[in-house]
Amino acid sequence: MSLYRIKFVVVFTLLAGSVFVVLSQRKAHVITSRFTPAIPRIWDDAEMSGLQLPLVDSNASPKQISSDYYYRIPVRTIYKNYAVYAPGKEPAGYLEWLKQQEPESALDVSALKTEADWIQAGELVFARSVA
C-alpha cells in the first residue's frame, strides 16, 4: 500500500471518528434534556365561525361547537395494535393469543421526557399505513 493511501485512510478515519463523536455528544444532550412541548390552542371561536360559508337558509347552517366545549372533550385513548395476517397465514396460535390480550394504551404521555420521545410518539400516532 502506498504512503499516500495510508495517509488518506488515517485522515479519513480520524475525520469520521471526530464527526461520530460530535454527533453522539449532540444526541446525548437531546436525550438527557427535559423537553416540554408548546401545544397551541387550535380551536378559536372567531376563526371557526368563518370556516364555512353560511347556507341560504340561516336556520339550516351548521354551527361550530364552542372552544369551551371543545377543550372539555376527553382525550381519546390510542390503543396498541397488532399485526394483521392474511387468513391462514398467521403464526400458529396467534388468534388465540390475540383474543387473550387486554386493551393497552399505545403510549404513556407521562413517559415522554425528551423531544425525541415526542417525535417518536408522533410517528406512532400519525404514521401512514403502508399498503
Sequence and secondary structure as in RCSB ss.txt:
>XXXX:A:sequence
MSLYRIKFVVVFTLLAGSVFVVLSQRKAHVITSRFTPAIPRIWDDAEMSGLQLPLVDSNASPKQISSDYYYRIPV
RTIYKNYAVYAPGKEPAGYLEWLKQQEPESALDVSALKTEADWIQAGELVFARSVA
>XXXX:A:secstr
  HHHHHHHHHHHHHHHHHHHHHHHHHHHHHHS           HHHHHTSS   SSTTTS     HHHHHHS  
   B       TT S TTHHHHHHH    BS  GGG  SHHHHHHHHHHHH     
